[in-house]
């Protein structure tokens, strides 16, 4: 049962990442800074899941739960920013600028999409992508915890 729970939790994070990439590359919705922040713990959880299936260390499912809780918390914060409940980051990330001529740098700046963290690009049933990430991630954390507690 433990392996099935780990597979479900890690697979859920992998599916969330695939969904994010789908919105980005198929749906042409460029992610904001906080959208990227939400992806890293999902990637960690998927990797932890692979390790947990190969190595029966008791700590690994707890680390998976921590990763899922982390992305869920970031999702709550991002959803609050989108709803205007609190202030978000004042800037968005950009790529490295080393080695670019002034003309190339200006071209990169002019073609970069402007993505604001306080705008909702997509929602379903009144819940934004950040909100759905939080909901699903907290559910995945519960699965990780169940895996950690099972033997």
Buried (B, 14 or more C-beta within 10 A) or exposed (E): EBEEBBBBBBBBBBBBBEBBEEBBEEEEBBBBBBBEBBBBBBBBBBBBBBBBBEEEEEEBBBBBBBBBBBBBBBBBBBBBBBEEEEEBBEEBEEEEEEEEEEEEEEEEEEEEEEBEBBEBBEBEEEBBBBBBBBBBBBBBBBBBBBBBEEE
